[in-house]
Amino acid sequence: MTMLEQHSPVATENAAPVTPFDDPECGYLAMPQGMHSFSMPLPGEIPASQAGIAVVRRLAECLSAELNGIDSDRIHLDSYDEETRRFLDQVLGDGEVSALIDADDVRWAIRESVFIGVWRLREFRAGGTVRDYLEVGSVPSVLRHAGTYTAGVERPRSFPDGLMNAPSLLTELFAKSVAFQEGQSEVINLSLLPMTENDLAYLVEVLGLAGVSILSKGYGDCRIRLTGLPNVWWVQYFNASDQMILNTVEITPIPQAAQATQEDFEDSLQWIEELLAMLKES
């Protein structure tokens, strides 16, 4: 199972409009062309591991608990042998969402499996991997709590010349971060605001970054970065040409684009039950 290896930068340039060859006066943004879809993982050439199958059964139990509003325990993988880990890597596969958290001397590498809502987490410190486990939930708990991280940014006392809306927007974001309450969620669509490249570059400079990145690959790419303000996130969408087509700032504990839903849990439980039936027959 592959993990996100580096933090993505915050983009400050929107995609250029596409002009159809038969209508040069018409311009539109190129949309994403491909879409990721679920495909049942197959054990392939790796022999079925009884310990691995037992882990998959536990995941089904965890998903059932989640659907009933019950928190489930993490499934620690540190004690399993290499054969079991390889088996789990293959059947769980790589899903659409991955994340990276750097805090002090700890790095968390997070990857959702093809079963949405089932996450693989590895904790790294100077000596190597410290913990390796699976967790079921809308997002892993360590990622949900990461929204409160701060990079110690300060509100500017004065602003450089040549800015349009950056000063008022910064004043608003600093105030909303300080007054944030649990359950609050707001999206500011920068693509709809009169913003110059200087505005966007200044926002990136002042807001800073807090070492939390999320990448969601569904219909195009959604790149999410936590700013230096708690609960304030950059959420940017890109087309197949890696051009930004939507630029937003979200004030929320964790952006919705990174979260699994109740319907996702239902689908994942059904798919895992089908996988277990297939493994039983093989």
Secondary structure as the mmCIF struct_conf table of DSSP 4:
data_model
#
loop_
_struct_conf.conf_type_id
_struct_conf.id
_struct_conf.beg_label_comp_id
_struct_conf.beg_label_asym_id
_struct_conf.beg_label_seq_id
_struct_conf.end_label_comp_id
_struct_conf.end_label_asym_id
_struct_conf.end_label_seq_id
BEND BEND1 GLN A 6 GLN A 6
HELX_LH_PP_P HELX_LH_PP_P1 HIS A 7 ALA A 11
STRN STRN1 ASN A 14 ASN A 14
HELX_LH_PP_P HELX_LH_PP_P2 ALA A 15 PRO A 17
STRN STRN2 VAL A 18 VAL A 18
TURN_TY1_P TURN_TY1_P1 PHE A 21 ASP A 22
TURN_TY1_P TURN_TY1_P2 PRO A 24 GLU A 25
STRN STRN3 TYR A 28 TYR A 28
HELX_LH_PP_P HELX_LH_PP_P3 LEU A 29 PRO A 32
STRN STRN4 MET A 35 MET A 35
TURN_TY1_P TURN_TY1_P3 GLY A 44 GLU A 45
BEND BEND2 ILE A 46 ILE A 46
HELX_LH_PP_P HELX_LH_PP_P4 PRO A 47 SER A 49
HELX_RH_AL_P HELX_RH_AL_P1 GLN A 50 LEU A 67
TURN_TY1_P TURN_TY1_P4 ASN A 68 GLY A 69
STRN STRN5 ILE A 75 HIS A 76
TURN_TY1_P TURN_TY1_P5 ASP A 78 SER A 79
BEND BEND3 TYR A 80 TYR A 80
HELX_RH_AL_P HELX_RH_AL_P2 GLU A 82 LEU A 92
BEND BEND4 GLU A 96 GLU A 96
STRN STRN6 VAL A 97 ALA A 103
TURN_TY1_P TURN_TY1_P6 ASP A 104 ASP A 105
STRN STRN7 VAL A 106 GLU A 112
BEND BEND5 VAL A 114 PHE A 115
TURN_TY1_P TURN_TY1_P7 ILE A 116 GLY A 117
STRN STRN8 VAL A 118 ARG A 125
TURN_TY1_P TURN_TY1_P8 ALA A 126 GLY A 127
STRN STRN9 GLY A 128 VAL A 136
BEND BEND6 GLY A 137 VAL A 139
HELX_RH_AL_P HELX_RH_AL_P3 SER A 141 HIS A 145
HELX_RH_3T_P HELX_RH_3T_P1 ALA A 146 THR A 148
BEND BEND7 ARG A 157 SER A 158
TURN_TY1_P TURN_TY1_P9 ASP A 161 GLY A 162
BEND BEND8 MET A 164 ASN A 165
HELX_RH_AL_P HELX_RH_AL_P4 ALA A 166 VAL A 178
TURN_TY1_P TURN_TY1_P10 ALA A 179 ALA A 179
TURN_TY1_P TURN_TY1_P11 GLU A 182 GLY A 183
STRN STRN10 GLU A 186 ASN A 189
HELX_RH_3T_P HELX_RH_3T_P2 LEU A 190 LEU A 192
BEND BEND9 LEU A 193 LEU A 193
HELX_RH_AL_P HELX_RH_AL_P5 GLU A 197 LEU A 207
STRN STRN11 LEU A 209 LYS A 217
BEND BEND10 GLY A 218 GLY A 218
STRN STRN12 TYR A 219 TYR A 219
BEND BEND11 GLY A 220 GLY A 220
STRN STRN13 ASP A 221 THR A 227
BEND BEND12 GLY A 228 LEU A 229
TURN_TY1_P TURN_TY1_P12 PRO A 230 ASN A 231
STRN STRN14 VAL A 232 PHE A 238
TURN_TY1_P TURN_TY1_P13 ALA A 240 SER A 241
BEND BEND13 ASP A 242 ASP A 242
STRN STRN15 MET A 244 ILE A 251
BEND BEND14 THR A 252 ILE A 254
HELX_RH_3T_P HELX_RH_3T_P3 GLN A 256 ALA A 258
HELX_RH_AL_P HELX_RH_AL_P6 GLN A 262 GLU A 281
#
